[in-house]
Amino acid sequence: MSNETQIPVIECRGLEKTYNDGSRELRILRGIDLAVHDGDLMVITGPSGVGKSTLLHIIGTLDRPSSGEVLFRGTPLQKTGRAAINRIRNEEIGFVFQFYHLLPEFTALENVMMPALSRGKRPSQCQPRAEELLQTVGLTERMEHKPGQLSGGEQQRVAIARALFNEPSVVLADEPTGNLDEHTGEGILELLHTLNVERRVTLVMVTHDEGIAGRAARWIHLHEGRAIVKK
């Protein structure tokens, strides 16, 4: 079945985002339309300050547009109750950020289990999947290490495993290599690409590096708040 006949995982229609600091209005996003389908690898590029992270946060329900709408599997989120939106954010969307956001007092294994532990599940229920995911991202020997004992690249791999724990419909990655050196960042990109190709993980990645877009099936470039489809 082609993407044209599928209901997108996430669809944005006419997204606008305006900030008002009291003295002036700043239009960040100007009528953004895009659709993310199951199995997509979409890269969003553009210079600093153009609204890439703002767009990703709106897609991930962390922020709201000033106008326009976001649909999750065909359902407009603005017509959905807060409890339903929270469920979508917690269960259907995985997040990977530039600065990892791991809890320093917990091990890599515990950090990966945290999405389920925070909802009251017992460690014994979560540990097998967390171990499997850490093996998948190449950290079999580092499960009991705390973040302070891990390199930046290893911490990002833990964050990726955590994002995958709930088997989300889509993973949103905001500058996932922005805090890493070139070699380590390349390893993270290769991992994300492999997860997309081999495990069909649906991925939307924001970056300022247009070279990364060559790996993606779909490339959206933001320019002056508008989306330009590169491929």
MARKOLDREN-753818 format. One record per residue: x, y, z of N, C-alpha, C, O in turn; chain; residue in three letters; residue number from 1. Coordinates in pm, whole numbers, plus 50000, padded with zeros to 5 digits. Layout:
BEGIN
PT      nx      ny      nz     cax     cay     caz      cx      cy      cz      ox      oy      oz   mol   type   seq
PT       X       Y       Z       X       Y       Z       X       Y       Z       X       Y       Z     A    ALA   NUM
...
END
This chain:
BEGIN
PT      nx      ny      nz     cax     cay     caz      cx      cy      cz      ox      oy      oz   mol   type   seq
PT   50085   49881   50000   50000   50000   50000   50089   50124   50000   50182   50134   50080     A    MET     1
PT   50061   50217   49913   50144   50338   49904   50110   50434   50016   50003   50427   50076     A    SER     2
PT   50206   50525   50045   50184   50626   50148   50062   50711   50119   49995   50758   50210     A    ASN     3
PT   50033   50731   49988   49922   50817   49952   49788   50762   50001   49694   50838   50021     A    GLU     4
PT   49779   50630   50019   49653   50570   50061   49651   50533   50209   49551   50482   50258     A    THR     5
PT   49758   50559   50278   49765   50531   50421   49726   50654   50502   49747   50768   50459     A    GLN     6
PT   49669   50629   50619   49648   50738   50714   49782   50765   50782   49840   50672   50838     A    ILE     7
PT   49834   50889   50778   49964   50917   50839   49963   50891   50990   49859   50903   51056     A    PRO     8
PT   50079   50857   51043   50094   50851   51187   50068   50990   51246   49989   51006   51338     A    VAL     9
PT   50136   51088   51190   50119   51228   51232   50107   51313   51106   50183   51297   51011     A    ILE    10
PT   50011   51403   51108   49992   51495   50997   49978   51637   51051   49906   51661   51148     A    GLU    11
PT   50047   51731   50989   50037   51873   51025   49972   51948   50910   50010   51932   50794     A    CYS    12
PT   49874   52030   50944   49802   52107   50843   49803   52255   50880   49745   52297   50980     A    ARG    13
PT   49870   52332   50797   49869   52477   50813   49921   52527   50946   49868   52624   51001     A    GLY    14
PT   50026   52463   50999   50077   52502   51131   50137   52640   51128   50219   52673   51042     A    LEU    15
PT   50096   52721   51224   50154   52854   51246   50197   52861   51392   50130   52809   51481     A    GLU    16
PT   50309   52928   51415   50353   52952   51553   50406   53093   51562   50499   53131   51491     A    LYS    17
PT   50345   53171   51650   50383   53311   51670   50410   53335   51817   50333   53294   51903     A    THR    18
PT   50520   53403   51844   50552   53443   51982   50536   53594   51992   50571   53668   51901     A    TYR    19
PT   50482   53639   52104   50462   53781   52129   50534   53818   52258   50496   53771   52366     A    ASN    20
PT   50637   53903   52249   50713   53940   52369   50665   54073   52430   50730   54131   52517     A    ASP    21
PT   50548   54118   52381   50492   54242   52434   50519   54362   52348   50440   54457   52346     A    GLY    22
PT   50630   54360   52275   50664   54473   52188   50651   54438   52040   50635   54527   51956     A    SER    23
PT   50659   54309   52009   50648   54269   51869   50608   54123   51861   50624   54046   51956     A    ARG    24
PT   50556   54086   51746   50523   53947   51718   50632   53885   51632   50684   53948   51539     A    GLU    25
PT   50666   53762   51665   50767   53689   51588   50702   53563   51533   50668   53472   51609     A    LEU    26
PT   50686   53557   51401   50627   53440   51336   50737   53338   51309   50827   53362   51228     A    ARG    27
PT   50729   53226   51377   50830   53122   51363   50793   53023   51253   50875   52992   51167     A    ILE    28
PT   50671   52975   51254   50622   52881   51154   50510   52946   51075   50424   53013   51131     A    LEU    29
PT   50512   52925   50943   50416   52991   50854   50349   52888   50762   50394   52867   50650     A    ARG    30
PT   50244   52827   50810   50165   52737   50725   50236   52608   50688   50248   52575   50570     A    GLY    31
PT   50283   52535   50789   50356   52410   50765   50259   52296   50740   50169   52272   50821     A    ILE    32
PT   50277   52225   50629   50203   52103   50598   50303   51989   50583   50399   52001   50506     A    ASP    33
PT   50281   51880   50654   50363   51760   50634   50291   51639   50691   50202   51652   50774     A    LEU    34
PT   50332   51522   50644   50273   51398   50692   50383   51295   50715   50473   51280   50632     A    ALA    35
PT   50376   51226   50828   50472   51122   50864   50399   50989   50861   50302   50969   50934     A    VAL    36
PT   50446   50897   50777   50383   50766   50763   50465   50658   50834   50583   50676   50863     A    HIS    37
PT   50401   50547   50861   50469   50433   50923   50593   50396   50842   50586   50380   50720     A    ASP    38
PT   50705   50381   50912   50828   50341   50847   50909   50453   50787   51017   50429   50733     A    GLY    39
PT   50860   50576   50794   50933   50690   50738   51062   50718   50814   51072   50692   50934     A    ASP    40
PT   51160   50770   50742   51275   50839   50801   51275   50978   50740   51315   50997   50625     A    LEU    41
PT   51229   51077   50819   51218   51214   50772   51321   51300   50845   51332   51294   50968     A    MET    42
PT   51395   51379   50770   51491   51473   50827   51440   51615   50803   51398   51649   50693     A    VAL    43
PT   51445   51697   50908   51406   51837   50899   51531   51921   50923   51592   51913   51030     A    ILE    44
PT   51568   52002   50824   51689   52083   50834   51654   52231   50828   51539   52269   50805     A    THR    45
PT   51754   52313   50848   51738   52458   50845   51835   52523   50940   51884   52457   51032     A    GLY    46
PT   51864   52651   50922   51959   52720   51009   51906   52737   51150   51786   52718   51174     A    PRO    47
PT   51992   52773   51242   51952   52795   51381   51846   52904   51389   51855   53006   51320     A    SER    48
PT   51745   52882   51473   51642   52982   51495   51529   52981   51396   51439   53065   51404     A    GLY    49
PT   51531   52887   51301   51428   52886   51197   51298   52818   51243   51194   52832   51178     A    VAL    50
PT   51304   52745   51355   51183   52682   51408   51181   52531   51401   51075   52470   51415     A    GLY    51
PT   51297   52468   51379   51301   52321   51368   51255   52254   51497   51167   52167   51494     A    LYS    52
PT   51313   52294   51608   51276   52233   51736   51132   52267   51774   51061   52184   51830     A    SER    53
PT   51089   52390   51742   50951   52429   51769   50856   52337   51695   50757   52290   51751     A    THR    54
PT   50885   52310   51568   50801   52220   51489   50800   52080   51550   50694   52018   51560     A    LEU    55
PT   50916   52031   51589   50922   51896   51647   50844   51890   51778   50776   51791   51805     A    LEU    56
PT   50853   51994   51859   50780   51996   51986   50629   52000   51962   50553   51940   52039     A    HIS    57
PT   50586   52068   51858   50442   52069   51825   50399   51930   51776   50294   51880   51816     A    ILE    58
PT   50481   51869   51691   50450   51734   51644   50439   51639   51762   50352   51551   51763     A    ILE    59
PT   50527   51656   51861   50530   51566   51976   50437   51604   52090   50445   51544   52198     A    GLY    60
PT   50349   51702   52069   50251   51749   52168   50316   51815   52289   50250   51831   52392     A    THR    61
PT   50443   51854   52279   50507   51928   52387   50475   52077   52380   50497   52150   52477     A    LEU    62
PT   50424   52121   52266   50386   52261   52246   50262   52262   52157   50227   52161   52096     A    ASP    63
PT   50196   52376   52153   50076   52390   52070   50099   52494   51962   50169   52592   51986     A    ARG    64
PT   50040   52474   51844   50053   52576   51740   49963   52695   51771   49865   52682   51844     A    PRO    65
PT   49997   52811   51715   49909   52927   51727   49784   52908   51643   49676   52954   51680     A    SER    66
PT   49799   52839   51530   49685   52800   51447   49727   52681   51363   49844   52643   51360     A    SER    67
PT   49627   52621   51294   49654   52496   51224   49624   52379   51314   49581   52396   51428     A    GLY    68
PT   49649   52259   51264   49615   52142   51343   49716   52029   51323   49782   52018   51220     A    GLU    69
PT   49725   51946   51427   49805   51824   51424   49709   51707   51440   49625   51707   51530     A    VAL    70
PT   49722   51606   51353   49638   51487   51361   49726   51367   51393   49834   51351   51336     A    LEU    71
PT   49679   51283   51484   49746   51157   51514   49659   51044   51462   49549   51021   51511     A    PHE    72
PT   49710   50974   51362   49637   50867   51293   49496   50913   51256   49398   50842   51276     A    ARG    73
PT   49488   51035   51202   49364   51087   51150   49277   51162   51247   49178   51222   51206     A    GLY    74
PT   49312   51161   51376   49232   51229   51477   49295   51363   51512   49409   51367   51556     A    THR    75
PT   49222   51475   51493   49276   51606   51529   49300   51616   51680   49209   51593   51759     A    PRO    76
PT   49423   51651   51719   49455   51653   51861   49384   51765   51936   49359   51753   52056     A    LEU    77
PT   49350   51876   51867   49282   51984   51937   49139   51945   51975   49076   52013   52056     A    GLN    78
PT   49090   51836   51917   48957   51787   51953   48965   51669   52049   48864   51604   52078     A    LYS    79
PT   49084   51643   52097   49109   51530   52187   49133   51582   52328   49198   51685   52345     A    THR    80
PT   49082   51513   52427   49099   51556   52565   49243   51550   52611   49326   51480   52551     A    GLY    81
PT   49273   51622   52717   49410   51629   52769   49461   51490   52809   49578   51459   52786     A    ARG    82
PT   49376   51407   52867   49419   51273   52907   49461   51191   52786   49560   51117   52792     A    ALA    83
PT   49387   51203   52676   49420   51128   52555   49551   51179   52494   49633   51100   52447     A    ALA    84
PT   49571   51311   52496   49696   51366   52445   49814   51320   52530   49919   51285   52476     A    ILE    85
PT   49797   51318   52660   49904   51268   52748   49935   51122   52719   50052   51082   52720     A    ASN    86
PT   49832   51043   52692   49854   50901   52661   49933   50888   52531   50026   50808   52523     A    ARG    87
PT   49895   50965   52430   49967   50961   52303   50113   50998   52323   50203   50931   52272     A    ILE    88
PT   50138   51106   52399   50275   51151   52423   50356   51044   52496   50473   51022   52464     A    ARG    89
PT   50296   50980   52594   50369   50886   52679   50384   50748   52617   50482   50678   52645     A    ASN    90
PT   50289   50707   52532   50288   50570   52482   50317   50559   52333   50368   50457   52288     A    GLU    91
PT   50285   50662   52256   50294   50652   52111   50412   50729   52052   50446   50711   51935     A    GLU    92
PT   50474   50815   52133   50583   50899   52084   50707   50878   52171   50699   50887   52294     A    ILE    93
PT   50820   50850   52108   50947   50842   52179   51029   50965   52148   51029   51014   52035     A    GLY    94
PT   51101   51015   52248   51179   51138   52231   51328   51110   52253   51366   51040   52347     A    PHE    95
PT   51411   51166   52166   51556   51164   52183   51603   51308   52170   51578   51373   52068     A    VAL    96
PT   51670   51360   52273   51712   51499   52276   51864   51510   52265   51936   51411   52278     A    PHE    97
PT   51910   51630   52241   52053   51654   52224   52131   51623   52352   52244   51575   52345     A    GLN    98
PT   52071   51651   52469   52145   51639   52595   52103   51519   52679   52124   51518   52800     A    PHE    99
PT   52043   51417   52616   52019   51284   52672   51909   51281   52779   51819   51198   52771     A    TYR   100
PT   51916   51371   52879   51815   51375   52987   51804   51242   53061   51694   51197   53092     A    HIS   101
PT   51918   51181   53090   51919   51060   53173   51922   51100   53320   51972   51206   53356     A    LEU   102
PT   51867   51013   53404   51869   51038   53549   52001   50988   53605   52029   50868   53598     A    LEU   103
PT   52086   51077   53661   52224   51040   53693   52237   50936   53803   52337   50865   53809     A    PRO   104
PT   52137   50925   53891   52148   50832   54003   52109   50689   53968   52121   50599   54051     A    GLU   105
PT   52061   50668   53845   52015   50536   53804   52107   50478   53697   52173   50552   53623     A    PHE   106
PT   52111   50345   53689   52193   50278   53590   52131   50292   53451   52017   50336   53436     A    THR   107
PT   52208   50254   53350   52156   50255   53213   52030   50169   53205   51931   50210   53144     A    ALA   108
PT   52032   50051   53264   51917   49962   53263   51796   50028   53328   51685   50021   53275     A    LEU   109
PT   51816   50090   53442   51705   50156   53513   51652   50275   53434   51531   50299   53433     A    GLU   110
PT   51740   50349   53368   51696   50462   53287   51607   50416   53172   51508   50481   53140     A    ASN   111
PT   51643   50305   53109   51562   50253   52998   51425   50206   53048   51325   50220   52977     A    VAL   112
PT   51422   50151   53168   51295   50103   53224   51207   50216   53277   51088   50194   53302     A    MET   113
PT   51263   50334   53294   51194   50442   53364   51055   50476   53309   50965   50503   53389     A    MET   114
PT   51032   50476   53176   50897   50506   53129   50790   50414   53187   50678   50457   53213     A    PRO   115
PT   50825   50288   53207   50729   50193   53264   50727   50198   53417   50621   50188   53478     A    ALA   116
PT   50845   50215   53479   50851   50222   53625   50771   50341   53677   50707   50334   53781     A    LEU   117
PT   50777   50452   53601   50706   50572   53645   50554   50554   53639   50480   50631   53700     A    SER   118
PT   50509   50453   53565   50365   50425   53558   50326   50309   53648   50215   50256   53637     A    ARG   119
PT   50417   50269   53737   50382   50171   53839   50415   50027   53807   50380   49938   53886     A    GLY   120
PT   50480   49998   53695   50517   49861   53664   50637   49819   53749   50720   49901   53787     A    LYS   121
PT   50643   49689   53777   50753   49636   53858   50877   49615   53770   50866   49587   53651     A    ARG   122
PT   50997   49630   53830   51120   49608   53752   51124   49471   53684   51174   49460   53572     A    PRO   123
PT   51072   49370   53748   51074   49236   53689   50992   49229   53560   51020   49147   53473     A    SER   124
PT   50892   49316   53547   50811   49320   53426   50883   49393   53313   50857   49367   53195     A    GLN   125
PT   50973   49483   53348   51036   49571   53249   51175   49526   53207   51220   49556   53096     A    CYS   126
PT   51244   49454   53295   51386   49429   53273   51417   49352   53145   51512   49389   53075     A    GLN   127
PT   51342   49247   53110   51378   49174   52988   51379   49263   52864   51471   49254   52782     A    PRO   128
PT   51278   49347   52848   51275   49434   52730   51387   49538   52735   51450   49566   52633     A    ARG   129
PT   51412   49595   52853   51519   49693   52865   51654   49631   52829   51735   49694   52761     A    ALA   130
PT   51678   49509   52874   51803   49441   52841   51814   49416   52691   51920   49433   52632     A    GLU   131
PT   51702   49375   52630   51701   49351   52486   51735   49479   52409   51811   49476   52313     A    GLU   132
PT   51677   49591   52451   51701   49717   52382   51845   49764   52399   51906   49815   52304     A    LEU   133
PT   51900   49748   52518   52039   49787   52539   52133   49699   52457   52237   49746   52410     A    LEU   134
PT   52098   49574   52439   52176   49488   52349   52165   49538   52205   52264   49540   52132     A    GLN   135
PT   52045   49580   52166   52022   49629   52030   52107   49751   52000   52158   49765   51889     A    THR   136
PT   52123   49840   52098   52201   49963   52075   52349   49945   52111   52424   50043   52114     A    VAL   137
PT   52391   49821   52137   52532   49792   52155   52588   49818   52293   52707   49847   52307     A    GLY   138
PT   52504   49807   52397   52550   49836   52533   52534   49717   52627   52506   49734   52746     A    LEU   139
PT   52552   49599   52574   52536   49479   52656   52624   49482   52780   52583   49438   52887     A    THR   140
PT   52745   49534   52766   52841   49532   52877   52832   49656   52966   52911   49670   53059     A    GLU   141
PT   52737   49745   52939   52732   49872   53012   52600   49893   53085   52571   50005   53128     A    ARG   142
PT   52520   49789   53099   52386   49804   53155   52385   49854   53298   52294   49928   53336     A    MET   143
PT   52482   49817   53377   52484   49853   53519   52563   49981   53546   52581   50019   53661     A    GLU   144
PT   52610   50046   53441   52682   50172   53457   52585   50288   53467   52481   50290   53401     A    HIS   145
PT   52620   50385   53550   52541   50507   53560   52587   50606   53452   52697   50593   53399     A    LYS   146
PT   52503   50706   53420   52538   50799   53313   52677   50861   53326   52746   50879   53226     A    PRO   147
PT   52718   50895   53448   52849   50955   53468   52964   50864   53433   53078   50911   53418     A    GLY   148
PT   52937   50734   53420   53040   50637   53383   53038   50604   53234   53114   50520   53188     A    GLN   149
PT   52950   50671   53160   52934   50643   53018   52981   50762   52935   52975   50877   52980     A    LEU   150
PT   53029   50734   52814   53065   50842   52721   52938   50908   52668   52828   50858   52689     A    SER   151
PT   52955   51022   52600   52840   51090   52543   52764   51003   52445   52641   50999   52447     A    GLY   152
PT   52837   50933   52360   52772   50845   52263   52697   50732   52330   52588   50695   52287     A    GLY   153
PT   52755   50677   52437   52687   50570   52511   52561   50622   52579   52459   50554   52581     A    GLU   154
PT   52569   50743   52634   52450   50801   52696   52339   50821   52593   52222   50798   52623     A    GLN   155
PT   52376   50864   52473   52273   50883   52370   52213   50749   52328   52095   50743   52296     A    GLN   156
PT   52292   50644   52328   52239   50511   52296   52139   50466   52404   52037   50404   52373     A    ARG   157
PT   52169   50497   52529   52073   50468   52637   51944   50545   52613   51835   50491   52628     A    VAL   158
PT   51957   50672   52576   51839   50755   52551   51757   50700   52435   51634   50706   52439     A    ALA   159
PT   51823   50648   52333   51751   50588   52220   51678   50462   52265   51562   50441   52228     A    ILE   160
PT   51745   50378   52344   51679   50258   52396   51558   50295   52480   51453   50231   52469     A    ALA   161
PT   51571   50397   52563   51458   50443   52645   51342   50490   52557   51226   50462   52587     A    ARG   162
PT   51373   50562   52450   51270   50613   52360   51193   50499   52293   51076   50514   52258     A    ALA   163
PT   51260   50385   52274   51197   50272   52207   51121   50179   52301   51053   50087   52256     A    LEU   164
PT   51132   50203   52432   51081   50104   52529   50934   50073   52509   50895   49956   52512     A    PHE   165
PT   50851   50174   52488   50707   50154   52476   50662   50116   52335   50543   50116   52305     A    ASN   166
PT   50759   50084   52248   50728   50055   52107   50642   50166   52047   50530   50141   52002     A    GLU   167
PT   50695   50288   52047   50615   50402   52002   50585   50397   51853   50654   50329   51777     A    PRO   168
PT   50481   50470   51814   50448   50481   51672   50552   50562   51597   50575   50540   51478     A    SER   169
PT   50615   50657   51665   50714   50743   51601   50815   50788   51705   50780   50812   51821     A    VAL   170
PT   50942   50799   51664   51048   50853   51749   51088   50989   51692   51118   51001   51573     A    VAL   171
PT   51089   51090   51779   51128   51225   51741   51266   51254   51800   51284   51248   51921     A    LEU   172
PT   51362   51285   51714   51500   51308   51757   51539   51452   51728   51542   51493   51612     A    ALA   173
PT   51568   51529   51832   51601   51671   51818   51752   51689   51831   51806   51686   51942     A    ASP   174
PT   51819   51709   51719   51965   51725   51714   52035   51614   51793   52111   51644   51885     A    GLU   175
PT   52010   51486   51761   52064   51377   51843   52215   51366   51843   52272   51301   51931     A    PRO   176
PT   52283   51429   51746   52429   51425   51743   52490   51561   51776   52612   51578   51766     A    THR   177
PT   52408   51657   51815   52456   51794   51834   52555   51810   51947   52630   51908   51949     A    GLY   178
PT   52558   51716   52043   52648   51726   52156   52763   51625   52147   52831   51597   52246     A    ASN   179
PT   52782   51569   52026   52881   51464   52009   52985   51504   51906   52959   51586   51818     A    LEU   180
PT   53105   51444   51917   53206   51466   51815   53164   51395   51686   53072   51313   51686     A    ASP   181
PT   53231   51428   51577   53189   51379   51445   53186   51227   51438   53091   51170   51385     A    GLU   182
PT   53289   51161   51489   53296   51016   51481   53184   50950   51562   53117   50859   51515     A    HIS   183
PT   53165   50998   51685   53061   50942   51770   52923   50970   51711   52835   50883   51712     A    THR   184
PT   52905   51091   51661   52778   51126   51599   52746   51037   51480   52630   51001   51459     A    GLY   185
PT   52848   51003   51403   52827   50914   51288   52775   50778   51334   52690   50719   51268     A    GLU   186
PT   52826   50730   51447   52779   50603   51500   52632   50609   51541   52557   50514   51520     A    GLY   187
PT   52591   50722   51599   52452   50739   51639   52362   50744   51516   52256   50683   51515     A    ILE   188
PT   52404   50817   51412   52325   50824   51290   52312   50687   51225   52205   50652   51175     A    LEU   189
PT   52420   50610   51227   52416   50476   51169   52318   50388   51248   52245   50308   51190     A    GLU   190
PT   52319   50402   51379   52226   50325   51462   52081   50361   51429   51997   50273   51411     A    LEU   191
PT   52052   50491   51422   51915   50534   51392   51872   50487   51254   51758   50443   51236     A    LEU   192
PT   51962   50495   51158   51931   50448   51023   51903   50299   51023   51810   50253   50956     A    HIS   193
PT   51982   50223   51096   51963   50079   51104   51829   50044   51169   51759   49954   51123     A    THR   194
PT   51794   50116   51276   51666   50092   51342   51550   50118   51246   51450   50046   51247     A    LEU   195
PT   51564   50221   51163   51459   50253   51066   51448   50143   50959   51338   50099   50926     A    ASN   196
PT   51562   50101   50906   51562   50005   50796   51527   49864   50843   51445   49796   50781     A    VAL   197
PT   51589   49820   50952   51574   49681   50994   51455   49658   51086   51396   49550   51085     A    GLU   198
PT   51419   49758   51165   51310   49741   51260   51188   49827   51227   51089   49828   51299     A    ARG   199
PT   51199   49900   51116   51087   49983   51070   51046   50087   51174   50928   50122   51182     A    ARG   200
PT   51141   50135   51252   51114   50243   51346   51087   50370   51267   51170   50413   51186     A    VAL   201
PT   50971   50431   51290   50936   50556   51223   51009   50669   51294   51000   50683   51416     A    THR   202
PT   51082   50748   51218   51175   50844   51278   51164   50980   51210   51167   50990   51088     A    LEU   203
PT   51152   51085   51292   51162   51223   51244   51279   51287   51318   51280   51295   51440     A    VAL   204
PT   51378   51334   51241   51501   51387   51300   51523   51532   51261   51521   51565   51142     A    MET   205
PT   51544   51617   51358   51578   51757   51335   51728   51773   51344   51791   51721   51436     A    VAL   206
PT   51787   51846   51248   51931   51870   51250   51961   51996   51169   51883   52036   51083     A    THR   207
PT   52075   52057   51197   52122   52169   51115   52216   52119   51007   52258   52197   50921     A    HIS   208
PT   52251   51990   51009   52350   51933   50919   52280   51870   50798   52220   51762   50809     A    ASP   209
PT   52287   51937   50684   52219   51886   50565   52283   51759   50511   52220   51686   50434     A    GLU   210
PT   52406   51730   50550   52469   51607   50506   52396   51483   50554   52398   51379   50488     A    GLY   211
PT   52331   51494   50670   52258   51381   50726   52136   51348   50640   52091   51234   50637     A    ILE   212
PT   52084   51448   50570   51961   51428   50493   51978   51324   50382   51880   51267   50334     A    ALA   213
PT   52102   51300   50341   52125   51200   50238   52085   51060   50279   52063   50974   50194     A    GLY   214
PT   52074   51037   50410   52034   50906   50460   51883   50888   50462   51834   50776   50477     A    ARG   215
PT   51811   50997   50449   51667   50993   50471   51591   50972   50341   51634   51015   50235     A    ALA   216
PT   51476   50905   50352   51387   50892   50238   51314   51022   50211   51274   51050   50098     A    ALA   217
PT   51296   51103   50316   51223   51228   50302   51302   51339   50372   51356   51320   50480     A    ARG   218
PT   51306   51455   50307   51385   51568   50357   51302   51694   50346   51260   51733   50237     A    TRP   219
PT   51277   51759   50461   51205   51886   50468   51302   51993   50515   51367   51978   50619     A    ILE   220
PT   51312   52102   50440   51400   52213   50478   51313   52333   50516   51226   52373   50440     A    HIS   221
PT   51339   52389   50634   51265   52507   50677   51340   52633   50635   51460   52648   50659     A    LEU   222
PT   51266   52723   50571   51323   52851   50528   51221   52960   50555   51110   52960   50501     A    HIS   223
PT   51260   53054   50641   51172   53165   50677   51034   53115   50723   50931   53173   50688     A    GLU   224
PT   51037   53007   50800   50915   52954   50859   50831   52868   50771   50724   52823   50812     A    GLY   225
PT   50877   52842   50647   50801   52759   50553   50877   52631   50522   50999   52627   50528     A    ARG   226
PT   50801   52528   50489   50860   52398   50461   50885   52382   50311   50794   52397   50230     A    ALA   227
PT   51010   52350   50275   51048   52323   50137   51082   52176   50127   51173   52129   50195     A    ILE   228
PT   51008   52102   50044   51032   51959   50029   51153   51939   49938   51150   51975   49820     A    VAL   229
PT   51258   51881   49994   51380   51853   49917   51372   51717   49848   51420   51699   49736     A    LYS   230
PT   51310   51620   49917   51289   51489   49856   51192   51410   49943   51159   51296   49910     A    LYS   231
END
